[in-house]
């Protein structure tokens, strides 16, 4: 399955200059744990960074910094890893594991933001698939019990 079929398409985005306080408000308003920082390039939103709820805690709250005087660009992750829409689930998981991240922006063939995929999305999908696989086991056991002839 291409990751583009699983990703969340309605991604909350911000610009570099958005205040950290406003970013936190957006996360709360949209019930998300991340915001993708984008630039406009040839009319497309291109992801250039990401800010997470953890960034807010570790970089701003814990050291006691003023969230109104900091911009998203001051604390965002700039070394952004992305995944292309057509890449598969296993490739996406491998990228997450290699980078140690829980969220990846999904981009289209032109590099524009298409959505975001999270570990939670993948766990939910895989848990459902494992549940279906477990049904095969119980069905096999039931079938065997119904068809076995004990001499």
C-alpha positions in Angstrom: 0.0 0.0 0.0 1.4 3.4 -0.9 1.8 5.7 2.1 -0.2 8.3 0.2 -3.3 6.1 0.8 -2.8 6.2 4.6 -1.5 9.7 5.3 -3.5 12.4 6.8 -4.1 14.9 4.0 -5.4 17.8 6.1 -2.0 18.9 7.6 -1.7 21.9 9.8 1.0 24.1 8.5 2.8 27.3 9.7 5.4 29.7 8.4 8.9 30.3 9.8 7.8 33.5 11.5 4.9 32.1 13.4 5.4 32.7 17.1 5.9 29.6 19.3 2.9 30.6 21.3 0.7 30.7 18.2 2.0 27.4 17.1 1.0 25.9 20.5 -2.5 27.4 20.1 -2.8 25.8 16.7 -1.8 22.4 18.0 -4.4 22.7 20.7 -7.1 24.0 18.3 -6.5 21.2 15.8 -5.7 18.5 18.3 -2.4 17.6 16.7 1.1 17.0 18.1 3.0 18.6 15.2 2.9 21.4 12.7 4.7 21.3 9.3 6.7 24.4 8.5 6.4 25.2 4.8 7.7 27.6 2.2 5.8 28.7 -0.9 7.8 27.6 -4.0 6.2 28.1 -7.4 2.7 28.1 -5.8 3.3 24.9 -3.9 3.7 24.4 -0.1 7.1 22.7 0.3 7.9 21.3 3.8 11.1 22.7 5.2 10.8 21.9 8.9 8.6 20.5 11.6 7.7 21.5 15.2 6.3 19.1 17.7 4.7 19.3 21.1 7.9 17.8 22.4 9.9 20.6 20.9 7.7 23.1 22.8 8.3 21.3 26.1 12.0 20.6 25.7 13.1 23.8 23.9 10.7 26.4 25.4 8.8 25.4 28.6 11.6 23.5 30.4 14.2 26.2 30.1 11.5 28.9 30.9 11.8 30.8 27.7 9.1 33.3 26.5 6.9 31.6 23.9 5.8 35.0 22.5 9.3 36.2 21.7 10.4 33.0 19.9 9.4 32.1 16.3 8.9 28.6 15.0 12.1 28.8 13.0 14.0 29.2 16.3 13.1 25.7 17.5 11.9 23.7 14.4 13.6 20.6 13.2 15.3 21.7 10.0 16.9 18.4 9.0 13.6 17.3 7.7 13.1 13.8 6.4 10.1 13.2 4.1 8.5 10.3 2.4 7.0 10.3 -1.1 3.4 9.4 -1.6 4.2 6.3 -3.6 6.6 4.8 -1.1 5.3 1.7 0.8 4.6 1.2 4.5 7.8 -0.8 5.1 10.0 1.9 3.5 8.2 4.5 5.6 8.8 2.6 8.8 12.5 2.1 7.8 12.9 5.8 7.4 11.2 6.5 10.7 13.4 4.0 12.5 16.6 5.3 10.8 15.9 8.8 11.8 14.2 8.1 15.2 11.1 10.1 14.3 7.4 9.5 14.9 6.1 11.7 12.2 7.0 12.2 8.5 5.6 14.7 6.1 4.4 13.1 2.9 5.3 14.8 -0.4 4.1 14.4 -3.9 6.2 13.9 -7.0 7.0 17.7 -7.3 8.1 17.9 -3.6 4.9 19.7 -2.4 3.3 18.7 0.9 0.7 16.1 0.4 0.1 15.1 4.0 1.6 13.6 7.1 2.0 10.1 8.5 2.6 9.2 12.1 3.6 6.1 14.1 0.1 6.1 15.5 -1.4 5.8 12.0 0.9 2.9 11.2 0.3 1.1 14.4 -3.5 1.4 13.9 -3.2 0.0 10.4 -0.9 -2.8 11.4 -3.0 -3.7 14.4 -6.0 -4.1 12.2 -4.0 -6.2 9.7 -2.7 -8.4 12.6 -6.3 -8.8 13.8 -7.4 -10.1 10.4 -4.4 -12.5 10.4 -5.3 -13.8 13.8 -8.8 -14.6 12.4 -7.1 -16.9 9.9 -5.7 -18.9 12.8 -9.0 -19.3 14.6 -10.8 -20.1 11.4 -8.3 -22.8 10.6 -8.7 -24.4 14.0 -12.5 -24.3 13.7 -12.3 -25.8 10.2 -10.0 -28.6 11.4 -12.2 -29.4 14.3 -15.3 -29.6 12.1 -13.7 -31.8 9.4 -11.4 -34.0 11.5 -12.5 -37.6 11.8 -11.3 -39.5 14.8 -11.3 -42.9 13.4 
